[in-house]
Amino acid sequence: MAANEQEAQIKDVINRLQEPVPDLPTLLDLLCGPLDALHLLPPPFRIYCVHAISNDVPAVVKHLPALQRAILQVVFPTWDQVLLDENAVLLAMQYFCPDAFFFALDTAGAVALHAFSTILSCPIDKFSVRILSRLAKEYPIDRLHAAVFAKPGASCGPSRYSIDWDDCLKNYFAIPSKVANALEGHGLPQELEFTTYMIQACVRTEVLIYSLSKTSQGDESPDLTSLFIKLANNGLFPSLASSTPVSFFDATLTQIRGRLIEDSSGRYSSKWSSVLHSIPSALTQNNVFTSLFLALSEPQQLLDDSSFSRGAVHREAVLLCQLCGPLVPSENMWETVIAVITSRNWTEGHARIFVCWAAISQKQSKGGEGLSQFMMRILEVWSTSNHIKHSLLSRHQYYTALLALAVSYFPAGSTEVTSVAMSPAFISAIGKYISHLDQNVRRCGMLVAEIVAAQAGKKLDFGDWDGELDGRSWARQLRTLCARRDVDVDPLVPELRSGLDETIPHGLEAEHDPRSRAATESLVASSHREPSIIVTQSGYDSDDSLTGYQSSNSSRSPSPTQSELDELERDPTLRIGEKKILRPVYLAQLAEMVRSPGGTKPPEPAEEVNKLRMALDTGEELIRKKRNYGTELKENAVSLVYGFVGLQDNYDLPEFEIKRQRIANALVACCPQVVAPCVIEEFFKNQYSVQQRYVMLNALAMGARELASLPITSKELQPLSDPKMSFPSKMLPPAAHQKYISASRNGGTMQDLVESITSLAVGKTQDSSQAIPATVMRERQLRTRKPAAVAQVLSSSTGRQTGSDSSKATTFTDVASEYFIMPFINRFWLFLQTERTREERTAHRETLHQYRGAGTGLVLSPAVLTHFLRSLTILIHAAQNAPQWLSIITPNALELALALSARSILTPSDVAKDEDGENGEEDEASVLTSALELVLIVLDGSLDLDRGRSLSLENTTLLLGVNDWAEKVFAILDKGVLLKGGGGAQEIKLRRALSGVLLKINEITSTWGRSMVDIR
């Protein structure tokens, strides 16, 4: 009954974590219960554990994956900033990487094991990367091995352990590639980089072998065999010295040497031999031995016969004998090692080590046949015709050194040497060597013949060994080397002792605790830390000549510093009764902060100010965080639009307009399918002021440019995810930072954006030499827009949206026509029709009681209408690559521009003058300029896409109407007629846009004029 009750408690915690949590104390209580049952709850958080769970560790461990998945996918994406502000991130981290205080507990290892599998089964985000970085550092492979074979409450057989260990290895070695793919190579922590991660895996594997050699009874270790196979599959045993940046033995051989020197019982050496012999695959075993041989230390002078070099060779041979065991035919690795020795181009230094290893093995073996069998296998290769005729000189010298050294290790007149001398293969090979055309190769055979004859008690001298050319010097060095045996020199000669002492790592018996590692790392970091203040020693100081004077003490108290003022503001004793505003973690909470509260009791002004300040400060970050997080943003987007667009700055909050605009931009960019139609609908309602309408228009334009991946030049409106905000100027002072991230000092407004794109359109000139035929342009467009014949069907797992950018991002070309431009144009026509109808219904009344749709602050006022046209211009420019641009967007935009340029729509002819006697047509020039700029962008886009073919042939009447209208406006301006609101910079913009329109129309008609049919 108790077990069922605990199951119900844990499942209830999981279900509540997957649902919206009302407040932080409730969340902390939910997180503390399972940790307390696992004995992993940090002491500072015990006060939050209100509802404890009974201490049945296996039952809680069973539900760990579900708890971890709920924290990864629900809790942390929502509460990350709140947990960070309250210093409670450690509590969530305990579910994945228990800290050093609980490192030795079995439950801590079980949590880490489940964390690897859970994180890799979920989409990788920044919190997952942070957890994996800590796991890689604090829970290496040896700690995971201990966790697998010491699970709390587990009573399973070896097969179950083997399966769990294989799963652990699969997850552990998949981390670097998974994280690199998720982050696309950007912002990868150093601990998770492939080189660093794999070096750590190699080092900790050696630690695992050492610890098992001290604790395990037998030498058989299938778990270590699986680990070595995984290391080999990840390329950590390279067959070439420069093929990979990580080599197992390069990273561990220094520490292995020190362990072997202190291995008096021989258990460490025996463990290594059993591991290498137990590798089942011959190919994997070949790679392991090849990598080991590459990591050996050769003498600097390969044929040096000094005691130092001979002792170094003997030391490496002893190392091979301790790691791999004796090199005798009775061992199952004999064929693999011989294949590695005879199939690669090793050096003469390696030849000395291999022969010395075989000699040591012959002493240790019972039959005493290691070196003799080794010599005969070398003779087989050395005497083959293919080797003599086709091998390179380096390979000839390597095999010659192998055979000559092996022969020199036997006493003179021994049966082994005699059998070699009388061997038909050897005698035949000598004849082939002597007849070889290359003098260097010829001397290799002659040298071996003389050495074998001397060891066999015969006398043979070819002569001609003096001089430096044709391999004579090399032959003399090898002959001198064969006069003594490397195996007869002590491997610890006095010259080598000092070098070996330096390679032995200190403190090998110390426990590998993350607390000691962290202390060591902090000590090293502090020893290399730069001093914050550097005092320069110079002889002269320019301030030495300045002499101060004593002033009278002031009777007034000193003014408080800014830090003192901030401390007073945070003093809880001075803020009694003030309610703390919690940071919103759900979009519904954010919407409640900016919407008018219901009820009869109005909120306190101080509380309302704090709510608005918190909403403005956290709104954009929260919206962008929820961009691809389920359907929460779509469900709350409309409420957020109503709340933030309708806000009034009643409390003079700092940067109110900028923060509200950034939030509106984020809403449009993150949820365009819902927010754009809602903003368009709200824009045509009469309840908003001019400033609020500007916010809506700016949000549509800036959000569209962000979706289209176009730059936003305003330094105040840069999105939070813009990489320019963090690099390369993130280390500069704030003033310089703001200077270099902004495109221009005064740029970034809607007017500046329109001017920049119209200037580019006007500046384009036709180059007949580079002009692309219209048929080719149209064919390219059709090919580009042609859908794929076979489309990939995403499953629910692969198509799941996550906090990262792994899912397909919405582009502006996908939503431009359906959600932005056409709803904007169609809704304007409906609004215009309604306004004209209302004006006609009151036209018979007196002037005072007539309805005017173009009043101040309304949509048809010149100021708002100008901004409306500019926003539409930016939208159409950003949507130029949309499939519907030529057929739908272009004609509708031209019709709207023509209609809005008509003076009768702006204001009725009998409009009353205001108090200053100024007519409502003061901004007629700005509206006309904006309409011309819209037409210019449409014409320029048509020329870029198909040289104006669709516009001229499918909308001939519309194009000719635009031409007639532009010519009439040009004629009026050419006569010197001044428009209301014209003059100065406005007139320059008007004439530039008009000239651009006429030039673009002329360019289109000159190309397609013969095919155009005027049916007017």
Stockholm file with secondary structure:
# STOCKHOLM 1.0

chainA/1-1016         MAANEQEAQIKDVINRLQEPVPDLPTLLDLLCGPLDALHLLPPPFRIYCVHAISNDVPAVVKHLPALQRAILQVVFPTWDQVLLDENAVLLAMQYFCPDAFFFALDTAGAVALHAFSTILSCPIDKFSVRILSRLAKEYPIDRLHAAVFAKPGASCGPSRYSIDWDDCLKNYFAIPSKVANALEGHGLPQELEFTTYMIQACVRTEVLIYSLSKTSQGDESPDLTSLFIKLANNGLFPSLASSTPVSFFDATLTQIRGRLIEDSSGRYSSKWSSVLHSIPSALTQNNVFTSLFLALSEPQQLLDDSSFSRGAVHREAVLLCQLCGPLVPSENMWETVIAVITSRNWTEGHARIFVCWAAISQKQSKGGEGLSQFMMRILEVWSTSNHIKHSLLSRHQYYTALLALAVSYFPAGSTEVTSVAMSPAFISAIGKYISHLDQNVRRCGMLVAEIVAAQAGKKLDFGDWDGELDGRSWARQLRTLCARRDVDVDPLVPELRSGLDETIPHGLEAEHDPRSRAATESLVASSHREPSIIVTQSGYDSDDSLTGYQSSNSSRSPSPTQSELDELERDPTLRIGEKKILRPVYLAQLAEMVRSPGGTKPPEPAEEVNKLRMALDTGEELIRKKRNYGTELKENAVSLVYGFVGLQDNYDLPEFEIKRQRIANALVACCPQVVAPCVIEEFFKNQYSVQQRYVMLNALAMGARELASLPITSKELQPLSDPKMSFPSKMLPPAAHQKYISASRNGGTMQDLVESITSLAVGKTQDSSQAIPATVMRERQLRTRKPAAVAQVLSSSTGRQTGSDSSKATTFTDVASEYFIMPFINRFWLFLQTERTREERTAHRETLHQYRGAGTGLVLSPAVLTHFLRSLTILIHAAQNAPQWLSIITPNALELALALSARSILTPSDVAKDEDGENGEEDEASVLTSALELVLIVLDGSLDLDRGRSLSLENTTLLLGVNDWAEKVFAILDKGVLLKGGGGAQEIKLRRALSGVLLKINEITSTWGRSMVDIR
#=GR chainA/1-1016 SS CHHHHHHHHHHHHHHHHHSCCCSHHHHHHHHHHHHHHTTCCCGGGGGGCCSCCCCCHHHHHHTHHHHHHHIIIIIHHHHHHHHHHTTCHHHHHTTTSCCGGGTTSHHHHHHHHHHHHHHHHSCCCHHHHHHHHHHHHHSCHHHHHHHHTTCTTCCCCHHHHHHHHHHHHHHHHHHHHHHHHHHTTSSCCGGGSHHHHHHHHHHHHHHHHHHHHHHCSSSCCHHHHHHHHHHHHTTCSCSSTTSCSCCHHHHHHHHHHHHHHHCSSSHHHHHHHHHHHTCCCHHHHHHHHHHHHHTSCCCSSTTCCSHHHHHHHHHHHHHHHHHHCCCCTTSTTHHHHHHHHHHSCCCHHHHHHHHHHHHHHHHHSSSCCHHHHHHHHHHHHHTCHHHHHHCCHHHHHHHHHHHHHHHHTSCTTCHHHHHHHTCHHHHHHHHHHHTCSCHHHHHHHHHHHHHHHHHTTCCCCCCCCCSSSTTHHHHHHHHHHHTSCGGGSCTTCHHHHHHHHHHSCTTTTSCCCHHHHHHHHHHHHHHTCCCSSCCCCCSCCTTTTCCCCCCCCCSSCCCCCHHHHHHHHHCGGGSTTCCCCCCCCSHHHHHHHHSCCCSSSCCCHHHHHHHHHHHHHHHHHHHHHTTTSTTHHHHHHHHHHHHHHTCCCTTCCTTHHHHHHHHHHHHHHHCHHHHHHHHHHHHTSTTSCHHHHHHHHHHHHHHHHHHTTCCCCCSTTCCTTCGGGTTTTTTSCHHHHHHHHSSCSSCCSHHHHHHHHHHHHHHCCCCTTTCCCHHHHHHHHHHHHCCCSSCCCCCTTTTCCCSSSCSCCCCHHHHIIIIIIHHHHHHHHHHHHHHHHHHHHTTTSCGGGCCCTTCTTSTTSHHHHHHHHHHHHHHHHHTTTSTTIIIIIHHHHHHHHHHHTCHHHHSCTTCCCCTTSCCTTTTHHHHHHHHHHHHHHHHHHHHHHHTTHHHHHHSHHHHHHHHHHHHHHHHHHHTTCCCTTCSTHHHHHHHHHHHHHHHHHHHHHHHHGGGCCCCC
#=GC SS_cons          CHHHHHHHHHHHHHHHHHSCCCSHHHHHHHHHHHHHHTTCCCGGGGGGCCSCCCCCHHHHHHTHHHHHHHIIIIIHHHHHHHHHHTTCHHHHHTTTSCCGGGTTSHHHHHHHHHHHHHHHHSCCCHHHHHHHHHHHHHSCHHHHHHHHTTCTTCCCCHHHHHHHHHHHHHHHHHHHHHHHHHHTTSSCCGGGSHHHHHHHHHHHHHHHHHHHHHHCSSSCCHHHHHHHHHHHHTTCSCSSTTSCSCCHHHHHHHHHHHHHHHCSSSHHHHHHHHHHHTCCCHHHHHHHHHHHHHTSCCCSSTTCCSHHHHHHHHHHHHHHHHHHCCCCTTSTTHHHHHHHHHHSCCCHHHHHHHHHHHHHHHHHSSSCCHHHHHHHHHHHHHTCHHHHHHCCHHHHHHHHHHHHHHHHTSCTTCHHHHHHHTCHHHHHHHHHHHTCSCHHHHHHHHHHHHHHHHHTTCCCCCCCCCSSSTTHHHHHHHHHHHTSCGGGSCTTCHHHHHHHHHHSCTTTTSCCCHHHHHHHHHHHHHHTCCCSSCCCCCSCCTTTTCCCCCCCCCSSCCCCCHHHHHHHHHCGGGSTTCCCCCCCCSHHHHHHHHSCCCSSSCCCHHHHHHHHHHHHHHHHHHHHHTTTSTTHHHHHHHHHHHHHHTCCCTTCCTTHHHHHHHHHHHHHHHCHHHHHHHHHHHHTSTTSCHHHHHHHHHHHHHHHHHHTTCCCCCSTTCCTTCGGGTTTTTTSCHHHHHHHHSSCSSCCSHHHHHHHHHHHHHHCCCCTTTCCCHHHHHHHHHHHHCCCSSCCCCCTTTTCCCSSSCSCCCCHHHHIIIIIIHHHHHHHHHHHHHHHHHHHHTTTSCGGGCCCTTCTTSTTSHHHHHHHHHHHHHHHHHTTTSTTIIIIIHHHHHHHHHHHTCHHHHSCTTCCCCTTSCCTTTTHHHHHHHHHHHHHHHHHHHHHHHTTHHHHHHSHHHHHHHHHHHHHHHHHHHTTCCCTTCSTHHHHHHHHHHHHHHHHHHHHHHHHGGGCCCCC
//
